[in-house]
Structure formats: structure tokens, C-alpha cells
Amino acid sequence: MNYVWYASYGSNMNKDRFSCYIEGRQAEGSSEPERGCRNCNPPLEDRPVEIEYPLYFSKQESKWGAGGVAFIGHQPAASSKTIGRMYLITEEQFMDVASQENGIDGLEFDFEKIKEARFLPLTEGWYGTIVYLGDCDGYPIFSFTSNRDMGEEEYVAPASGYLRTIAKGLKALGMTDEGILDYLGEKNGLKSAKTREQIKIDSGLA
């Protein structure tokens, strides 16, 4: 059984929310249950990760309500690192999670081809591009994002339920409330759409 790291940077940083994709449950704040993976075993390990691609929010509406969701751009940005949590799961589980994120069944791919390409579009879903981010402890790190690069779609502030889930994930990684507000407040989709106080309220930190 081959394992890979899945690097999450949005709501899946919240371990309870991510477990819904593994086990097949409905996340708090979401309007839809997740299908779950064929293998429902929990990750072998999880740990913080820093991603060299910038975080932004886009799309108009999702299972979280009206508002954007998180993506990473396709170009490295040394001045704007993205904080995440990565989970050590099987290749099959990663493909099952990617399938659920894209609203399809049975997405399969060659991980070696993704490592060669680094960014490989595989489906027309919102998270249709699979991303290779390097290796850690002998396992490759993968994530997924939009087929379009940052700036090619309108930036949209996220729904409050989605933002609260992200804030919980960041807090569990050890960030302070002020650190979370500083981090989120500089992201495209939030920085010109909401004041610091609005972000504080929407993220449940008020």
C-alpha cells in the first residue's frame, strides 16, 4: 500500500472536517454530506506544512453558502506563504478525496506523471489540477487547486461557515487569534472585501 501526503490549505486543515471526506459524514456548516473513501481508515499522521504558492478565495457559491472557497495559485510567492496541514493517507484515499472535491466518481491518475508536471489538470471540476509540492520523510506531497491560475477568476470573500472552519484549523495548528486575522486579512478575496472586524466576526474569533 503506497502512501502520500495530502496538503490541505482550506477547510480541510480542520481535522474533523477532513475526516468527513474519509468517513463519509456531513461537516458542520456544510449543506451536503460527503461520500467518504473506499478505505475509511484515518490518516497515519498529520503535521503542519508551509506551501510556497499563494492562497486566495474565488467562486460564487458552494456547499458552505454564498461566497468563495480557497485555492492556491500556480506561481510561487516567497512573500506570501500558505499555511496548511498535511495528512499521510493512501494513494487511493487521495484519489477518493480529490474525486469528492470535484463532485465526480472514480478519478484515477498516475502520481509519477504529476511529479513530473508539478501542476497537472485532470478534470474540469473546481479542484481539477493536482499539484506536487515536494517530499517529506520519503513520501511525496500532493494537493489540488483550480485549473485557472490566481487572478484569472474574480476574487470572492468566503461564507462565514467556511471561514470559521478554516480559522479552527489554523488555531489547532497553534496560531493566535491575532495571527489568524493577520494571515487571512492579507489574502485575495478578503483583504479588499472585509474589514479586520468583519473577518473577526465571520471567522468566529469575536
Residue, then its C-alpha position, 0 to 999 in steps of 0.5 A: m500500500n503506497y502512501v502520500w501526503y495530502a496538503s490541505y490549505g482550506s477547510n480541510m486543515n480542520k481535522d474533523r472536517f477532513s475526516c468527513y471526506i474519509e468517513g463519509r459524514q456531513a461537516e458542520g456548516s456544510s449543506e451536503p454530506e460527503r461520500g467518504c473513501r473506499n478505505c475509511n481508515p484515518p490518516l497515519e499522521d498529520r503535521p503542519v506544512e508551509i506551501e510556497y504558492p499563494l492562497y486566495f478565495s474565488k467562486q460564487e457559491s458552494k456547499w458552505g453558502a454564498g461566497g468563495v472557497a480557497f485555492i492556491g495559485h500556480q506561481p510561487a510567492a516567497s512573500s506570501k506563504t500558505i499555511g496548511r496541514m498535511y495528512l499521510i493517507t493512501e494513494e487511493q484515499f487521495m484519489d477518493v478525496a480529490s474525486q469528492e472535491n470535484g463532485i465526480d466518481g472514480l478519478e484515477f491518475d498516475f502520481e509519477k506523471i504529476k511529479e513530473a508536471r508539478f501542476l497537472p489538470l485532470t478534470e474540469g471540476w473546481y479542484g481539477t489540477i493536482v499539484y506536487l509540492g515536494d517530499c517529506d520523510g520519503y513520501p511525496i506531497f500532493s494537493f489540488t487547486s483550480n485549473r485557472d491560475m490566481g487572478e484569472e477568476e474574480y476574487v470572492a470573500p468566503a461564507s462565514g461557515y467556511l471561514r470559521t472552519i478554516a480559522k479552527g484549523l489554523k488555531a489547532l495548528g497553534m496560531t493566535d487569534e491575532g495571527i489568524l486575522d493577520y494571515l487571512g486579512e492579507k489574502n485575495g478575496l478578503k483583504s479588499a472585501k472585509t474589514r479586520e472586524q468583519i473577518k473577526i466576526d465571520s471567522g468566529l474569533a469575536 
